[in-house]
Structures are given as C-alpha cells and as structure tokens.
Amino acid sequence: MANDRQLKQDEQERFRKILLSLRARLQGDVDQMTDEALNRGGDAGNGNLSSMPIHMADLGTDNFDQEFTLGLIENEQETLDEIEAALVRLADGGFGRCGDCEKPIAKARLQALPYTRYCIECARAHENRVALG
Ligand SMILES: [Zn+2]
C-alpha cells in the first residue's frame, strides 16, 4: 500500500474509535430530541420534520422551544454526515488530509475536530468565502 499516509495505523484506529463513539452519542441525541420535538407537536406528527407548520401568530413558548430543538437536530445531523464522511476517508486512506489543498491536517486540529475535512488555512478561507457571500 501507499507509504505516504500521514497517520500511523494505530493513530487511524484511535480516530476511528473517537468518530464511532461520537456518532453513537450524536445519533442517540438526535433520536431523543426528534422524539421529544415530535411528541410535543401534537397532531402534526406525521414524522416529516420539514412539513411542520410554522405560524408566527401561534408561536407560543412551547413552539419556540420546539423550533429551537429542531435547529439543534439539524446541526447534529450535519455533524453526523461529516462523521460518516470522515469514516469513509479513514477506510480509503484519505483521512487526515485536507480536501482542498491535500496537505496533512495538523494533528491537534484533528484531535479537536476529528471529522474536519479541511486544514485550518482552507477552513478559514471557506469561512471568509461564506462571509463574503
Ligand atoms: Zn488545506
């Protein structure tokens, strides 16, 4: 196999375990929050989050909490998608390398954000691009 991998086998294994436990935790959170949000939605519960009606006039405290929870679920779902992608990269040897400039991602950054796909420079560039629209 290629010998240009930046992470040793045991390091990759460690990141895989971190990602798997992170995924399990987030998945549990999402399931629980989805249940709570939907159960509070009363007769709107057809299981489809995007069809949840929003009427500003009816927006009481309970509904506000519900919207807030749904926002959290959305964020966690995005994180889950990133974790899945990181696990795929671990399997195919691309993990730990920036998806943009293909330089190795600093290990400290991987430890803080194991599912990141960009090095710090590229991540900043992306943020700037988003900020500029
Ligand atoms: Zn980069």
Backbone and ligand atoms as CSV (ligand in chain L), in Angstrom:
chain,resi,resn,atom,element,x,y,z
A,1,MET,N,N,0.833,-1.205,0.000
A,1,MET,CA,C,0.000,0.000,0.000
A,1,MET,C,C,0.866,1.253,0.000
A,2,ALA,N,N,0.257,2.371,-0.271
A,2,ALA,CA,C,0.980,3.645,-0.305
A,2,ALA,C,C,1.625,3.919,1.051
A,3,ASN,N,N,2.814,4.448,1.013
A,3,ASN,CA,C,3.503,4.719,2.269
A,3,ASN,C,C,3.519,6.208,2.597
A,4,ASP,N,N,2.634,6.985,1.942
A,4,ASP,CA,C,2.628,8.432,2.178
A,4,ASP,C,C,1.508,8.862,3.113
A,5,ARG,N,N,0.948,7.893,3.819
A,5,ARG,CA,C,-0.091,8.265,4.777
A,5,ARG,C,C,0.516,9.055,5.922
A,6,GLN,N,N,-0.229,10.043,6.379
A,6,GLN,CA,C,0.301,10.908,7.420
A,6,GLN,C,C,0.099,10.311,8.812
A,7,LEU,N,N,-0.912,9.465,8.934
A,7,LEU,CA,C,-1.210,8.905,10.253
A,7,LEU,C,C,-0.848,7.431,10.276
A,8,LYS,N,N,-0.235,7.037,11.364
A,8,LYS,CA,C,0.091,5.624,11.526
A,8,LYS,C,C,-1.187,4.816,11.751
A,9,GLN,N,N,-1.057,3.516,11.551
A,9,GLN,CA,C,-2.223,2.645,11.658
A,9,GLN,C,C,-2.919,2.775,13.015
A,10,ASP,N,N,-2.121,2.815,14.078
A,10,ASP,CA,C,-2.756,2.860,15.407
A,10,ASP,C,C,-3.405,4.221,15.665
A,11,GLU,N,N,-2.855,5.268,15.018
A,11,GLU,CA,C,-3.485,6.582,15.163
A,11,GLU,C,C,-4.817,6.625,14.422
A,12,GLN,N,N,-4.816,6.035,13.232
A,12,GLN,CA,C,-6.074,5.968,12.482
A,12,GLN,C,C,-7.120,5.189,13.256
A,13,GLU,N,N,-6.686,4.099,13.891
A,13,GLU,CA,C,-7.607,3.281,14.661
A,13,GLU,C,C,-8.184,4.087,15.825
A,14,ARG,N,N,-7.330,4.920,16.428
A,14,ARG,CA,C,-7.796,5.728,17.548
A,14,ARG,C,C,-8.846,6.732,17.078
A,15,PHE,N,N,-8.574,7.375,15.928
A,15,PHE,CA,C,-9.552,8.334,15.402
A,15,PHE,C,C,-10.847,7.634,14.999
A,16,ARG,N,N,-10.717,6.411,14.506
A,16,ARG,CA,C,-11.923,5.673,14.130
A,16,ARG,C,C,-12.803,5.437,15.353
A,17,LYS,N,N,-12.160,5.074,16.469
A,17,LYS,CA,C,-12.925,4.828,17.702
A,17,LYS,C,C,-13.575,6.114,18.198
A,18,ILE,N,N,-12.822,7.217,18.129
A,18,ILE,CA,C,-13.371,8.502,18.553
A,18,ILE,C,C,-14.591,8.847,17.709
A,19,LEU,N,N,-14.463,8.697,16.393
A,19,LEU,CA,C,-15.556,9.036,15.482
A,19,LEU,C,C,-16.770,8.144,15.722
A,20,LEU,N,N,-16.520,6.860,15.970
A,20,LEU,CA,C,-17.635,5.937,16.192
A,20,LEU,C,C,-18.395,6.275,17.474
A,21,SER,N,N,-17.657,6.624,18.536
A,21,SER,CA,C,-18.354,6.926,19.789
A,21,SER,C,C,-19.066,8.267,19.690
A,22,LEU,N,N,-18.449,9.202,18.945
A,22,LEU,CA,C,-19.095,10.490,18.709
A,22,LEU,C,C,-20.393,10.294,17.929
A,23,ARG,N,N,-20.323,9.423,16.934
A,23,ARG,CA,C,-21.503,9.159,16.115
A,23,ARG,C,C,-22.612,8.526,16.956
A,24,ALA,N,N,-22.236,7.574,17.805
A,24,ALA,CA,C,-23.228,6.901,18.648
A,24,ALA,C,C,-23.900,7.906,19.583
A,25,ARG,N,N,-23.093,8.814,20.124
A,25,ARG,CA,C,-23.638,9.789,21.063
A,25,ARG,C,C,-24.583,10.750,20.346
A,26,LEU,N,N,-24.133,11.266,19.194
A,26,LEU,CA,C,-24.964,12.206,18.451
A,26,LEU,C,C,-26.238,11.532,17.952
A,27,GLN,N,N,-26.113,10.299,17.487
A,27,GLN,CA,C,-27.283,9.589,16.979
A,27,GLN,C,C,-28.313,9.419,18.087
A,28,GLY,N,N,-27.832,9.107,19.295
A,28,GLY,CA,C,-28.732,8.985,20.434
A,28,GLY,C,C,-29.418,10.300,20.742
A,29,ASP,N,N,-28.648,11.390,20.694
A,29,ASP,CA,C,-29.213,12.718,20.932
A,29,ASP,C,C,-30.290,13.045,19.919
A,30,VAL,N,N,-29.963,12.815,18.631
A,30,VAL,CA,C,-30.898,13.162,17.565
A,30,VAL,C,C,-32.186,12.377,17.721
A,31,ASP,N,N,-32.067,11.073,17.986
A,31,ASP,CA,C,-33.262,10.256,18.168
A,31,ASP,C,C,-34.118,10.780,19.308
A,32,GLN,N,N,-33.444,11.079,20.417
A,32,GLN,CA,C,-34.177,11.525,21.597
A,32,GLN,C,C,-34.851,12.871,21.356
A,33,MET,N,N,-34.108,13.795,20.756
A,33,MET,CA,C,-34.662,15.127,20.523
A,33,MET,C,C,-35.772,15.087,19.484
A,34,THR,N,N,-35.626,14.220,18.488
A,34,THR,CA,C,-36.675,14.088,17.481
A,34,THR,C,C,-37.955,13.593,18.133
A,35,ASP,N,N,-37.824,12.598,18.982
A,35,ASP,CA,C,-38.989,12.081,19.702
A,35,ASP,C,C,-39.656,13.181,20.514
A,36,GLU,N,N,-38.839,13.904,21.281
A,36,GLU,CA,C,-39.385,14.944,22.148
A,36,GLU,C,C,-40.076,16.020,21.330
A,37,ALA,N,N,-39.418,16.466,20.264
A,37,ALA,CA,C,-39.976,17.544,19.453
A,37,ALA,C,C,-41.277,17.100,18.800
A,38,LEU,N,N,-41.294,15.884,18.266
A,38,LEU,CA,C,-42.482,15.413,17.564
A,38,LEU,C,C,-43.626,15.137,18.526
A,39,ASN,N,N,-43.303,14.589,19.694
A,39,ASN,CA,C,-44.358,14.295,20.660
A,39,ASN,C,C,-45.045,15.563,21.141
A,40,ARG,N,N,-44.259,16.658,21.227
A,40,ARG,CA,C,-44.856,17.916,21.646
A,40,ARG,C,C,-45.630,18.581,20.518
A,41,GLY,N,N,-45.416,18.098,19.274
A,41,GLY,CA,C,-46.080,18.704,18.128
A,41,GLY,C,C,-47.530,18.280,17.997
A,42,GLY,N,N,-48.011,17.428,18.896
A,42,GLY,CA,C,-49.409,17.032,18.888
A,42,GLY,C,C,-49.812,16.351,17.595
A,43,ASP,N,N,-50.875,16.837,16.949
A,43,ASP,CA,C,-51.415,16.129,15.785
A,43,ASP,C,C,-50.628,16.400,14.495
A,44,ALA,N,N,-49.524,17.152,14.591
A,44,ALA,CA,C,-48.701,17.382,13.407
A,44,ALA,C,C,-47.768,16.202,13.151
A,45,GLY,N,N,-47.817,15.206,14.039
A,45,GLY,CA,C,-46.820,14.153,13.998
A,45,GLY,C,C,-46.983,13.145,12.881
A,46,ASN,N,N,-46.618,13.506,11.672
A,46,ASN,CA,C,-46.580,12.516,10.604
A,46,ASN,C,C,-45.148,12.084,10.316
A,47,GLY,N,N,-44.232,12.489,11.195
A,47,GLY,CA,C,-42.858,12.041,11.057
A,47,GLY,C,C,-42.024,12.862,10.091
A,48,ASN,N,N,-42.625,13.809,9.398
A,48,ASN,CA,C,-41.876,14.594,8.434
A,48,ASN,C,C,-41.540,15.964,9.024
A,49,LEU,N,N,-40.266,16.162,9.388
A,49,LEU,CA,C,-39.856,17.392,10.067
A,49,LEU,C,C,-40.106,18.613,9.202
A,50,SER,N,N,-39.872,18.508,7.894
A,50,SER,CA,C,-39.927,19.675,7.029
A,50,SER,C,C,-41.357,20.141,6.797
A,51,SER,N,N,-42.344,19.275,7.108
A,51,SER,CA,C,-43.728,19.670,6.864
A,51,SER,C,C,-44.358,20.285,8.107
A,52,MET,N,N,-43.539,20.419,9.166
A,52,MET,CA,C,-44.037,21.006,10.402
A,52,MET,C,C,-44.533,22.432,10.144
A,53,PRO,N,N,-45.807,22.702,10.427
A,53,PRO,CA,C,-46.321,24.043,10.118
A,53,PRO,C,C,-45.763,25.098,11.062
A,54,ILE,N,N,-45.446,26.253,10.527
A,54,ILE,CA,C,-44.979,27.367,11.346
A,54,ILE,C,C,-45.896,28.561,11.091
A,55,HIS,N,N,-46.664,28.933,12.115
A,55,HIS,CA,C,-47.492,30.125,12.010
A,55,HIS,C,C,-47.024,31.100,13.065
A,56,MET,N,N,-46.472,32.210,12.618
A,56,MET,CA,C,-45.883,33.161,13.564
A,56,MET,C,C,-46.868,33.552,14.658
A,57,ALA,N,N,-48.132,33.718,14.313
A,57,ALA,CA,C,-49.122,34.166,15.293
A,57,ALA,C,C,-49.312,33.143,16.402
A,58,ASP,N,N,-49.162,31.877,16.065
A,58,ASP,CA,C,-49.379,30.807,17.037
A,58,ASP,C,C,-48.119,30.448,17.806
A,59,LEU,N,N,-47.062,31.191,17.538
A,59,LEU,CA,C,-45.761,30.780,18.041
A,59,LEU,C,C,-45.626,31.060,19.536
A,60,GLY,N,N,-46.169,30.154,20.350
A,60,GLY,CA,C,-46.033,30.277,21.799
A,60,GLY,C,C,-44.676,29.797,22.256
A,61,THR,N,N,-44.485,29.777,23.563
A,61,THR,CA,C,-43.199,29.367,24.113
A,61,THR,C,C,-42.875,27.926,23.767
A,62,ASP,N,N,-43.896,27.057,23.843
A,62,ASP,CA,C,-43.672,25.648,23.545
A,62,ASP,C,C,-43.181,25.481,22.108
A,63,ASN,N,N,-43.826,26.203,21.197
A,63,ASN,CA,C,-43.436,26.090,19.799
A,63,ASN,C,C,-42.037,26.630,19.577
A,64,PHE,N,N,-41.729,27.707,20.301
A,64,PHE,CA,C,-40.386,28.267,20.154
A,64,PHE,C,C,-39.358,27.234,20.583
A,65,ASP,N,N,-39.607,26.583,21.721
A,65,ASP,CA,C,-38.697,25.534,22.189
A,65,ASP,C,C,-38.558,24.446,21.134
A,66,GLN,N,N,-39.684,24.107,20.524
A,66,GLN,CA,C,-39.677,23.043,19.536
A,66,GLN,C,C,-38.828,23.432,18.335
A,67,GLU,N,N,-38.993,24.669,17.853
A,67,GLU,CA,C,-38.189,25.116,16.725
A,67,GLU,C,C,-36.714,25.095,17.082
A,68,PHE,N,N,-36.416,25.526,18.310
A,68,PHE,CA,C,-35.041,25.547,18.765
A,68,PHE,C,C,-34.453,24.141,18.743
A,69,THR,N,N,-35.237,23.177,19.249
A,69,THR,CA,C,-34.773,21.791,19.269
A,69,THR,C,C,-34.556,21.270,17.859
A,70,LEU,N,N,-35.471,21.605,16.950
A,70,LEU,CA,C,-35.330,21.136,15.579
A,70,LEU,C,C,-34.071,21.714,14.944
A,71,GLY,N,N,-33.738,22.965,15.298
A,71,GLY,CA,C,-32.499,23.552,14.808
A,71,GLY,C,C,-31.292,22.784,15.288
A,72,LEU,N,N,-31.326,22.369,16.550
A,72,LEU,CA,C,-30.234,21.572,17.110
A,72,LEU,C,C,-30.096,20.251,16.363
A,73,ILE,N,N,-31.241,19.631,16.084
A,73,ILE,CA,C,-31.212,18.352,15.379
A,73,ILE,C,C,-30.548,18.531,14.022
A,74,GLU,N,N,-30.897,19.627,13.340
A,74,GLU,CA,C,-30.336,19.884,12.030
A,74,GLU,C,C,-28.814,19.977,12.109
A,75,ASN,N,N,-28.312,20.734,13.103
A,75,ASN,CA,C,-26.868,20.859,13.280
A,75,ASN,C,C,-26.226,19.513,13.550
A,76,GLU,N,N,-26.855,18.738,14.419
A,76,GLU,CA,C,-26.269,17.450,14.774
A,76,GLU,C,C,-26.306,16.508,13.579
A,77,GLN,N,N,-27.373,16.620,12.771
A,77,GLN,CA,C,-27.444,15.774,11.588
A,77,GLN,C,C,-26.294,16.110,10.629
A,78,GLU,N,N,-25.987,17.406,10.500
A,78,GLU,CA,C,-24.864,17.808,9.648
A,78,GLU,C,C,-23.558,17.239,10.190
A,79,THR,N,N,-23.391,17.309,11.514
A,79,THR,CA,C,-22.187,16.756,12.121
A,79,THR,C,C,-22.108,15.258,11.877
A,80,LEU,N,N,-23.264,14.591,11.988
A,80,LEU,CA,C,-23.293,13.146,11.736
A,80,LEU,C,C,-22.851,12.841,10.309
A,81,ASP,N,N,-23.311,13.659,9.361
A,81,ASP,CA,C,-22.910,13.451,7.962
A,81,ASP,C,C,-21.395,13.607,7.815
A,82,GLU,N,N,-20.835,14.615,8.517
A,82,GLU,CA,C,-19.391,14.830,8.454
A,82,GLU,C,C,-18.640,13.639,9.062
A,83,ILE,N,N,-19.192,13.097,10.147
A,83,ILE,CA,C,-18.558,11.945,10.798
A,83,ILE,C,C,-18.575,10.749,9.844
A,84,GLU,N,N,-19.698,10.537,9.173
A,84,GLU,CA,C,-19.791,9.445,8.196
A,84,GLU,C,C,-18.724,9.609,7.121
A,85,ALA,N,N,-18.605,10.842,6.605
A,85,ALA,CA,C,-17.636,11.100,5.543
A,85,ALA,C,C,-16.214,10.855,6.051
A,86,ALA,N,N,-15.954,11.236,7.308
A,86,ALA,CA,C,-14.618,11.039,7.877
A,86,ALA,C,C,-14.309,9.540,8.002
A,87,LEU,N,N,-15.318,8.747,8.373
A,87,LEU,CA,C,-15.120,7.294,8.486
A,87,LEU,C,C,-14.813,6.686,7.119
A,88,VAL,N,N,-15.465,7.222,6.082
A,88,VAL,CA,C,-15.180,6.750,4.720
A,88,VAL,C,C,-13.734,7.091,4.355
A,89,ARG,N,N,-13.301,8.311,4.707
A,89,ARG,CA,C,-11.924,8.713,4.398
A,89,ARG,C,C,-10.923,7.848,5.163
A,90,LEU,N,N,-11.284,7.467,6.388
A,90,LEU,CA,C,-10.410,6.574,7.160
A,90,LEU,C,C,-10.258,5.241,6.445
A,91,ALA,N,N,-11.362,4.771,5.883
A,91,ALA,CA,C,-11.344,3.471,5.209
A,91,ALA,C,C,-10.545,3.534,3.910
A,92,ASP,N,N,-10.609,4.662,3.202
A,92,ASP,CA,C,-9.931,4.710,1.906
A,92,ASP,C,C,-8.579,5.423,1.967
A,93,GLY,N,N,-8.138,5.786,3.174
A,93,GLY,CA,C,-6.792,6.334,3.329
A,93,GLY,C,C,-6.693,7.835,3.155
A,94,GLY,N,N,-7.814,8.518,2.954
A,94,GLY,CA,C,-7.763,9.963,2.746
A,94,GLY,C,C,-7.884,10.765,4.030
A,95,PHE,N,N,-8.075,10.051,5.154
A,95,PHE,CA,C,-8.293,10.754,6.410
A,95,PHE,C,C,-7.038,11.503,6.842
A,96,GLY,N,N,-7.235,12.715,7.403
A,96,GLY,CA,C,-6.095,13.486,7.901
A,96,GLY,C,C,-5.459,14.357,6.840
A,97,ARG,N,N,-6.049,14.335,5.635
A,97,ARG,CA,C,-5.528,15.161,4.565
A,97,ARG,C,C,-6.598,16.161,4.152
A,98,CYS,N,N,-6.166,17.397,3.917
A,98,CYS,CA,C,-7.115,18.446,3.569
A,98,CYS,C,C,-7.791,18.132,2.238
A,99,GLY,N,N,-9.125,18.293,2.199
A,99,GLY,CA,C,-9.868,18.029,0.981
A,99,GLY,C,C,-9.656,19.089,-0.078
A,100,ASP,N,N,-9.022,20.175,0.303
A,100,ASP,CA,C,-8.809,21.277,-0.631
A,100,ASP,C,C,-7.375,21.280,-1.163
A,101,CYS,N,N,-6.410,21.500,-0.258
A,101,CYS,CA,C,-5.015,21.650,-0.695
A,101,CYS,C,C,-4.247,20.330,-0.577
A,102,GLU,N,N,-4.891,19.312,-0.004
A,102,GLU,CA,C,-4.313,17.973,0.115
A,102,GLU,C,C,-3.074,17.897,0.996
A,103,LYS,N,N,-2.826,18.945,1.767
A,103,LYS,CA,C,-1.757,18.878,2.758
A,103,LYS,C,C,-2.286,18.160,3.989
A,104,PRO,N,N,-1.389,17.571,4.784
A,104,PRO,CA,C,-1.858,16.929,6.010
A,104,PRO,C,C,-2.459,17.948,6.973
A,105,ILE,N,N,-3.555,17.552,7.612
A,105,ILE,CA,C,-4.196,18.400,8.611
A,105,ILE,C,C,-3.449,18.233,9.930
A,106,ALA,N,N,-3.179,19.332,10.621
A,106,ALA,CA,C,-2.446,19.274,11.886
A,106,ALA,C,C,-3.141,18.325,12.855
A,107,LYS,N,N,-2.344,17.525,13.554
A,107,LYS,CA,C,-2.914,16.520,14.439
A,107,LYS,C,C,-3.725,17.154,15.569
A,108,ALA,N,N,-3.275,18.306,16.050
A,108,ALA,CA,C,-4.021,18.986,17.116
A,108,ALA,C,C,-5.414,19.358,16.628
A,109,ARG,N,N,-5.501,19.742,15.352
A,109,ARG,CA,C,-6.806,20.100,14.788
A,109,ARG,C,C,-7.685,18.852,14.657
A,110,LEU,N,N,-7.098,17.746,14.256
A,110,LEU,CA,C,-7.858,16.505,14.147
A,110,LEU,C,C,-8.354,16.035,15.511
A,111,GLN,N,N,-7.523,16.258,16.523
A,111,GLN,CA,C,-7.927,15.828,17.855
A,111,GLN,C,C,-9.087,16.672,18.366
A,112,ALA,N,N,-9.080,17.975,18.009
A,112,ALA,CA,C,-10.155,18.856,18.449
A,112,ALA,C,C,-11.407,18.650,17.614
A,113,LEU,N,N,-11.223,18.309,16.336
A,113,LEU,CA,C,-12.330,18.235,15.390
A,113,LEU,C,C,-12.078,17.055,14.449
A,114,PRO,N,N,-12.260,15.836,14.961
A,114,PRO,CA,C,-11.811,14.647,14.209
A,114,PRO,C,C,-12.501,14.471,12.861
A,115,TYR,N,N,-13.661,15.106,12.666
A,115,TYR,CA,C,-14.386,14.913,11.406
A,115,TYR,C,C,-14.155,16.050,10.418
A,116,THR,N,N,-13.213,16.941,10.748
A,116,THR,CA,C,-12.967,18.044,9.820
A,116,THR,C,C,-12.377,17.536,8.516
A,117,ARG,N,N,-12.715,18.201,7.420
A,117,ARG,CA,C,-12.174,17.765,6.134
A,117,ARG,C,C,-11.169,18.764,5.569
A,118,TYR,N,N,-10.962,19.882,6.292
A,118,TYR,CA,C,-10.033,20.886,5.784
A,118,TYR,C,C,-8.969,21.238,6.815
A,119,CYS,N,N,-7.798,21.626,6.339
A,119,CYS,CA,C,-6.790,22.168,7.231
A,119,CYS,C,C,-7.258,23.550,7.683
A,120,ILE,N,N,-6.587,24.093,8.686
A,120,ILE,CA,C,-7.049,25.348,9.276
A,120,ILE,C,C,-7.054,26.482,8.250
A,121,GLU,N,N,-6.037,26.515,7.375
A,121,GLU,CA,C,-5.972,27.590,6.382
A,121,GLU,C,C,-7.172,27.532,5.433
A,122,CYS,N,N,-7.461,26.339,4.950
A,122,CYS,CA,C,-8.565,26.198,3.996
A,122,CYS,C,C,-9.906,26.437,4.692
A,123,ALA,N,N,-10.029,25.992,5.943
A,123,ALA,CA,C,-11.264,26.216,6.691
A,123,ALA,C,C,-11.521,27.709,6.834
A,124,ARG,N,N,-10.448,28.450,7.123
A,124,ARG,CA,C,-10.597,29.909,7.244
A,124,ARG,C,C,-10.988,30.503,5.895
A,125,ALA,N,N,-10.365,30.025,4.852
A,125,ALA,CA,C,-10.685,30.541,3.508
A,125,ALA,C,C,-12.158,30.290,3.188
A,126,HIS,N,N,-12.654,29.112,3.579
A,126,HIS,CA,C,-14.059,28.792,3.329
A,126,HIS,C,C,-14.981,29.735,4.099
A,127,GLU,N,N,-14.609,29.968,5.365
A,127,GLU,CA,C,-15.426,30.858,6.183
A,127,GLU,C,C,-15.478,32.250,5.585
A,128,ASN,N,N,-14.330,32.723,5.128
A,128,ASN,CA,C,-14.281,34.056,4.522
A,128,ASN,C,C,-15.174,34.100,3.280
A,129,ARG,N,N,-15.117,33.007,2.514
A,129,ARG,CA,C,-15.904,32.962,1.289
A,129,ARG,C,C,-17.389,33.020,1.637
A,130,VAL,N,N,-17.773,32.286,2.678
A,130,VAL,CA,C,-19.171,32.296,3.092
A,130,VAL,C,C,-19.557,33.685,3.583
A,131,ALA,N,N,-18.659,34.296,4.372
A,131,ALA,CA,C,-18.947,35.628,4.922
A,131,ALA,C,C,-19.124,36.650,3.815
A,132,LEU,N,N,-18.349,36.483,2.757
A,132,LEU,CA,C,-18.437,37.425,1.646
A,132,LEU,C,C,-19.621,37.117,0.740
A,133,GLY,N,N,-20.228,35.953,0.940
A,133,GLY,CA,C,-21.374,35.572,0.132
A,133,GLY,C,C,-20.928,35.120,-1.245
L,1,ZN,ZN,ZN,-5.991,22.879,3.095
